Amino acid sequence: MTKKILNFKNYFLSLQIIKIILTMQKLIAPSLLSADFLHLSRDIDMVNKSQADWFHCDIMDGVFVPNISYGIPLVQAIKKEALKPLDVHLMIVEPDRYFEKFRDAGADIITFHYEASAHIHRSVQMLKSLGVKAGVVLNPHTSVELLEDILGDVDLILLMSVNPGFGGQKFIERTYTKIKKLRHMIEIQGLKTMIEVDGGVNVENAPKLFNAGADVLVAGNAVFKSEDPMKTIELMKS
């Protein structure tokens, strides 16, 4: 009798593992911050033809982060040529003021920083009312436990695996632990919230990040500085 119970438990656990594997996604979102801005149309065309899933657009204001990237006009231009969703990551103060403008510019997904918003729930509901996918971003030092009460309202959580503001930084190893904790929180609540990771992602650590529970990987230099960007994207997904 005991043996039958153990076999049933093992069978049940196997089904759960299969379910997790089948529901986990392996999406790649090349960050256009690392693209060649003198040949942006060429790089957009490459992403369109590749196995990549989203375009990642990093918006920096020089206040929330110590750098300035690009704004609404360039997002509008990217949207005209992009054949895949625009994942717009707002690294700016008072992000709520710009939600509608970036939605109108072509954003399909908008993420804003937990550290930049005083009213997370209100900000998420505002994005929902605009008809875009809503996400919250956490800096490396911010605990995932702070999101427990908002997980059911968002479409994705973006974990920064470097300090935001500059490309080409070294990956923070503790990110794996944060992904596993967040994945556990999502599963306990029975949610479909996606986990995205941004910073220092490359071909070597992509499998570990997916195995830890990530659904979407943002890759900048690893893609656009490689000799064969399309092959690099393919390797990351596989």
C-alpha positions in Angstrom: 0.0 0.0 0.0 2.8 2.4 1.0 4.6 1.6 -2.3 1.4 2.5 -4.3 1.2 5.8 -2.4 4.8 6.6 -3.2 4.4 5.7 -6.8 1.3 7.9 -7.0 3.2 10.8 -5.4 6.1 10.4 -7.8 3.6 10.3 -10.7 1.9 13.4 -9.4 5.3 15.2 -9.0 6.3 14.2 -12.6 3.0 15.7 -13.9 3.7 18.9 -12.0 7.2 19.2 -13.4 6.0 18.6 -16.9 3.3 21.2 -16.4 5.9 23.8 -15.2 8.2 23.0 -18.2 5.3 23.3 -20.7 4.0 26.6 -19.2 7.5 28.2 -18.9 8.4 30.2 -22.0 11.8 30.9 -23.5 11.5 34.4 -24.9 14.4 36.6 -26.0 14.0 40.4 -26.1 17.1 42.1 -27.8 17.7 45.5 -26.3 18.0 48.2 -28.9 20.1 50.2 -26.6 23.0 48.1 -27.9 22.1 48.4 -31.5 24.0 50.5 -34.1 21.9 53.7 -34.2 23.5 54.7 -37.5 22.1 51.5 -38.9 19.0 51.1 -36.7 16.8 50.0 -39.6 19.2 47.2 -40.4 19.3 46.0 -36.8 15.5 46.1 -36.5 15.2 44.0 -39.7 17.6 41.5 -38.2 15.5 41.1 -35.1 12.4 40.8 -37.2 13.9 37.9 -39.1 15.4 36.3 -36.1 13.9 33.9 -33.5 13.7 36.8 -31.0 10.2 37.5 -29.6 10.2 41.1 -28.4 12.0 44.4 -29.0 13.3 45.8 -25.7 13.4 49.6 -25.5 15.3 51.1 -22.6 14.1 54.6 -21.7 16.5 56.5 -19.4 16.1 60.1 -18.1 19.4 60.9 -16.5 17.6 61.4 -13.2 16.4 58.0 -12.0 19.5 56.4 -13.6 22.8 58.2 -14.4 22.4 58.1 -18.2 20.1 59.3 -21.0 19.1 57.0 -23.8 16.2 57.9 -26.2 12.6 58.9 -26.0 9.2 58.9 -27.6 10.1 59.9 -31.2 12.5 57.0 -31.5 10.0 54.5 -30.1 7.5 55.7 -32.7 10.1 55.2 -35.4 10.9 51.7 -34.2 7.3 50.8 -34.1 6.9 51.6 -37.8 9.4 48.8 -38.7 9.0 46.4 -35.9 7.1 43.2 -36.6 7.2 42.0 -33.0 5.9 43.6 -29.7 7.7 46.6 -28.1 8.7 45.9 -24.5 9.3 49.5 -23.1 11.3 49.6 -19.9 10.9 53.0 -18.2 13.9 53.9 -16.1 12.5 57.3 -15.2 11.1 59.3 -12.3 7.3 59.9 -12.3 6.7 57.1 -14.9 2.9 57.5 -14.7 3.1 60.8 -16.5 4.4 59.1 -19.6 2.4 55.9 -19.7 -0.2 57.1 -22.2 2.5 58.8 -24.4 4.5 55.6 -24.7 1.4 53.6 -25.4 0.5 56.0 -28.2 4.1 55.7 -29.5 3.6 52.0 -29.9 4.5 50.2 -26.7 2.8 46.8 -26.2 4.4 46.2 -22.8 5.4 48.9 -20.3 7.4 48.2 -17.2 8.3 50.8 -14.6 10.5 50.6 -11.5 9.1 49.8 -8.0 11.7 52.3 -6.7 10.3 55.1 -8.9 6.6 54.8 -8.0 4.9 55.8 -4.8 1.7 54.0 -5.7 2.4 50.7 -7.4 -1.1 49.4 -7.6 -2.5 52.7 -9.0 0.3 52.7 -11.7 -0.4 49.1 -12.7 -4.2 49.8 -13.0 -3.4 52.9 -15.1 -1.4 50.7 -17.5 -4.2 48.2 -17.6 -6.7 50.9 -18.5 -4.5 51.9 -21.4 -4.7 48.4 -22.9 -1.0 47.5 -22.5 0.7 44.7 -20.7 1.9 46.0 -17.3 5.1 45.1 -15.5 7.1 46.1 -12.4 10.9 46.3 -12.3 13.1 45.6 -9.3 16.6 46.9 -8.9 19.2 44.3 -7.7 18.9 45.4 -4.0 15.1 45.3 -3.9 13.5 42.1 -2.4 11.0 40.1 -4.4 8.9 39.7 -1.3 7.7 43.3 -1.6 5.7 42.2 -4.7 3.6 39.6 -3.0 0.4 41.7 -2.9 0.7 42.9 -6.5 1.7 39.7 -8.3 -1.9 38.9 -9.3 -2.3 42.3 -11.0 0.7 42.4 -13.2 1.6 40.6 -16.4 5.3 40.4 -15.7 8.1 41.2 -13.2 11.4 42.4 -14.6 14.4 41.6 -12.4 17.5 43.8 -13.0 20.6 41.6 -12.9 22.8 44.7 -13.1 22.4 48.2 -11.7 20.3 50.1 -14.2 21.6 52.8 -16.4 24.4 51.4 -18.5 24.8 48.4 -20.9 27.7 46.0 -20.7 27.8 45.5 -17.0 28.7 42.2 -15.2 25.9 39.9 -14.3 25.0 39.8 -10.5 25.0 36.1 -9.5 22.5 36.5 -6.7 19.9 37.0 -9.5 19.4 33.2 -9.7 18.2 33.1 -6.1 15.8 36.0 -6.7 14.3 34.3 -9.8 13.7 31.0 -7.9 12.0 32.9 -5.0 9.8 34.9 -7.3 8.9 31.7 -9.3 7.9 30.0 -6.1 5.7 33.0 -5.1 4.0 32.9 -8.5 3.4 29.2 -8.3 2.0 29.3 -4.8 -0.6 31.9 -5.9 -1.4 29.9 -9.1 -0.6 32.8 -11.4 0.7 33.2 -14.9 2.9 36.2 -14.2 6.0 36.2 -16.3 9.6 36.7 -15.1 11.9 38.8 -17.2 15.6 39.3 -16.6 17.7 42.2 -17.8 21.5 42.8 -17.5 24.6 40.8 -18.3 22.6 38.1 -20.1 24.6 36.0 -22.6 24.7 32.6 -24.2 26.5 31.1 -21.2 24.1 32.1 -18.5 20.8 32.0 -20.5 20.2 28.2 -19.8 20.8 28.8 -16.1 18.3 31.7 -16.1 15.6 29.8 -17.9 16.2 26.8 -15.6 15.9 29.1 -12.5 12.4 30.1 -13.7 12.8 33.0 -16.1 10.5 33.4 -19.0 12.0 36.3 -20.9 15.7 37.3 -21.2 16.8 40.8 -22.3 20.1 40.7 -24.2 21.9 43.7 -25.5 25.7 43.5 -26.2 25.5 39.7 -26.3 23.3 40.0 -29.4 24.3 43.1 -31.2 28.1 42.9 -30.6 28.3 39.2 -31.6 29.6 38.1 -35.0 26.3 36.4 -35.8 23.4 38.1 -33.9 20.7 35.8 -35.3 22.7 32.7 -34.3 23.3 34.1 -30.8 19.5 34.6 -30.4 18.9 31.0 -31.6 21.4 29.6 -29.1 19.9 31.6 -26.2 16.4 30.2 -27.0 17.7 26.6 -27.3 
